[in-house]
Amino acid sequence: MLKRGTFGILPDGTGIDVITLGRAGGLEMNVLTYGCIISALHVPGADGPAANVVLGFDRLEPYVNASPYFGAVVGRYAGRIANARFAIDGREHRVSPNDPPHHVHGGFKGFDKRVWEAETATRTNAVVFRRRSVDGEEGYPGTLDLEVTYALGDGNDVWMTCEAATDAPTHVNLTQHSYFNLAASGDVLAHSLMIDASAYLPVDERLIPTGELAPVANTPFDFRQPASIGARLRAGHEQLARGGGYDHYFVLDRGGADLARAASVFDPSSGRALEISTTEPGLQFYSGQVVGHRGFCLEAQHYPDSPNRPEFPSTLLRPGQRYRSLTRYTFST
């Protein structure tokens, strides 16, 4: 199943479409031409009907005015960039300080607040979004041509592929920012989480990585064995106090090249489970404190502040190179 309809109209008169992808008896997903947003994702339960497992809105206005990146593609750079600046080949570039004095998630009007062109493909049950991010947008150098594809797999899989090319050196780091709640109601504190990571990035008081890769062993950040999201939130750890909960990057043990498992989540009340695999080297785990822990985020991406940290894996894209990132979300009961 694949259908397209009208979702709303922006203040400037631009119409925003909603595209529904679905399989009989399986997943059904709504995506918007605004921000490549996944506005709803219905997943079957163990003993009941399908329910929406992502947070979102049923109208356009809140996405424009009051959304904490619900379901959006975040860019040009996901995560924080210290002091809203970086240098490429000796030349300093200043990006939007939308988290003063720092930059976060692409700036004041990042990819989450942009209109994308969409092309549907019935045969593959997919939608391809495209847009051109011009040189100087939010301070970033280079004109970037982008393509984001959402596709439903043969099972209960959602595939996300991101590709980009540039005409001048620039930094690129995209992610999908859905807030998941496998129970489809209440909070997510009882969800059981595993993250395939032996290290994480500690942050300073403004949530900028210190540069240290810290072991998760013997800390509340050890999710190598299943633990509930809420079990250690009040453990008194300094890093949890700084983030108001979990808002930290986890360095995957097998990430950064081929598609590999990054994390898995299980909700005991509904029987739903989610496994995330990615080609990214890590993911940002956010325990959803801004929404009262009604949803959690597992954002597959490169390290925050990589443009200012040569010891981190590079996010620099040059002309002639192609950025490509693949993430798979597999649901089961």
C-alpha positions, 0 to 999 in steps of 0.5 A: 500500500502506498498513498499520498494526501495533504497534511497541511499548509505552511504560513507561506502557502506551501502545501505539505503532503503525507505519504503512507507506506504499508504492508497488509497485516504489518507496518504502516508508516506516515511520512511528511514532505516537511522535514522528512518526518515520520509522523506515525508508525503503526506496529502490531503487538504481541496480543493486540492490534497495531499501535503507533510507536512514535511520538508526533502530531496529527497536524502541521502547526506543532511541527513548525512551532513546537516540535523537539525534532519529532520524527525528523531528519536532522542535519546538516549536522546532527548533534552539537558543534562547540562554539558554533564554528569549525575550520576546514583547510585553515579557513574558519566557518561560523554556523548558527549559534541556536544553542548559544554559544553552540550549534545543534542539529543544523541550526535555527532552520535545519533540515527538520524545518525544510520542505523536501521533494518526494517521489514514491515507488510503489514496487519497492514500497518506498519514498525518496526525498530530495532537496538542495542545501545551498552554500551558506545555509545556516553558515555551512559551506558548499551546496549539498545535494541530498537524498533520503529514502524510507522503504519497508522491507519484506518483514517488519523492517524500516530502512533509511538510506541517506546520500549526499554530494557537495561542490565544496568541502563541508561537514555532513552528519545526518540522523533520524530523530524519532521518539519511540514508545513501544507501549504506545502510551505512558512512559518508557522507563520500563523498556529494556534496552541493550546498546552494543557499546563498551564506551561513551562520550562524557560531556561538559556542562553544556553537553559538549563532548570532552574528548574522552572515550570513557568505558561504560563498565561499572557505570549507569551507561553500561547497557551491554546487558539488558537494563530498563531505561529508568533503572539508573536515572537517579544513580547520582552519576555526574553525567546523568545530572548534566544531561538531566538523564541520558543524552550521550553518544555511545561508541559502537563496538562494531560500528562504522563500516558494514551494517551492524547491530547497534541496539535493541529494545523490548517493552514487556507490556506490549511484547513489542521489540525493536532492533536497530542496525546501522553503518554509523560508528555510534548512536546518541541515546536520549531518554526523553526528559523533554517529553516526560520520558514518554519516548526515547531516541536512539539516533544513529550518527557520527560523533558530536563535535567531530569538526573540532575533534581530529581524534574523532572519525571525520565527517568531512565530505569533499567534492567527488566523494559521496556521503552514504548512511544506512540504518535499519529498524526491525520490529518484532513481538 
